[in-house]
């Protein structure tokens, strides 16, 4: 068993996430998201999906990226950049 680094639960079905040279232990996806999901630099929501990266900054969607000055960002393939 391993202890979740977020909530402290000592759980027999905990899991490890290996990222950027570090190993993290969680008891559920909720705790993993809480600790590891990037935060949108415009609206401050945790990014659980693909998100949008523009000039090294992360956003939850094209709308937030555009609000911060990013150009040519679209939310789906086939859409025209605004």
C-alpha positions as CSV (number, residue, x, y, z in Angstrom):
1,X,0.0,0.0,0.0
2,X,1.1,3.6,-0.6
3,X,0.0,6.9,0.8
4,X,-1.6,9.5,-1.5
5,X,0.5,12.6,-1.6
6,X,-2.6,14.8,-1.8
7,X,-5.1,13.4,0.7
8,X,-2.9,11.1,2.7
9,X,-5.1,8.0,2.2
10,X,-3.1,4.8,2.6
11,X,-4.8,2.7,-0.1
12,X,-4.1,-0.7,-1.5
13,X,-5.0,0.3,-5.1
14,X,-2.9,3.5,-5.2
15,X,-1.0,4.2,-8.4
16,X,2.1,6.1,-9.5
17,X,2.5,8.8,-12.1
18,X,6.0,9.3,-13.5
19,X,6.4,12.8,-14.9
20,X,9.4,15.0,-15.6
21,X,11.7,12.8,-13.6
22,X,9.5,12.6,-10.5
23,X,7.3,9.9,-9.2
24,X,3.9,10.8,-7.7
25,X,1.6,8.5,-5.7
26,X,-2.2,9.0,-5.7
27,X,-5.2,7.0,-4.5
28,X,-7.6,8.4,-7.2
29,X,-7.7,10.5,-10.4
30,X,-9.2,13.4,-8.5
31,X,-6.1,13.8,-6.4
32,X,-3.8,13.3,-9.4
33,X,-5.7,16.1,-11.3
34,X,-5.6,18.3,-8.2
35,X,-1.8,18.0,-8.0
36,X,-0.7,17.8,-11.6
37,X,-3.2,19.6,-13.9
38,X,-1.9,22.9,-15.3
39,X,-3.9,26.0,-14.6
40,X,-5.3,28.2,-17.3
41,X,-3.4,31.5,-17.3
42,X,-6.6,33.4,-18.1
43,X,-9.5,32.0,-16.2
44,X,-7.5,29.9,-13.6
45,X,-9.4,26.7,-14.2
46,X,-7.5,23.4,-14.0
47,X,-6.9,22.0,-17.5
48,X,-8.1,18.4,-17.5
49,X,-8.2,18.0,-21.3
50,X,-5.7,18.8,-24.0
51,X,-5.7,22.6,-23.4
52,X,-4.0,25.1,-25.6
53,X,-0.3,26.0,-25.5
54,X,0.7,29.4,-26.9
55,X,4.2,30.8,-26.6
56,X,4.9,28.6,-23.6
57,X,1.7,29.6,-21.8
58,X,-1.2,27.2,-21.1
59,X,-4.9,27.9,-21.5
60,X,-8.0,25.7,-21.2
61,X,-9.4,26.8,-24.6
62,X,-8.9,29.0,-27.6
63,X,-11.1,31.7,-26.1
64,X,-8.9,32.2,-23.1
65,X,-5.7,32.1,-25.3
66,X,-7.2,34.8,-27.5
67,X,-8.1,36.9,-24.5
68,X,-4.5,36.9,-23.5
69,X,-3.3,37.9,-27.0
70,X,-2.6,34.6,-28.7
71,X,-3.2,34.6,-32.5
72,X,-4.3,31.8,-34.8
73,X,-5.6,29.5,-32.0
74,X,-8.7,27.4,-32.7
75,X,-10.7,25.0,-30.6
76,X,-11.2,22.3,-33.2
77,X,-9.7,21.1,-36.4
78,X,-11.2,22.6,-39.5
79,X,-12.2,25.9,-37.8
80,X,-10.8,29.1,-39.2
81,X,-8.5,31.1,-36.9
82,X,-10.0,34.3,-35.6
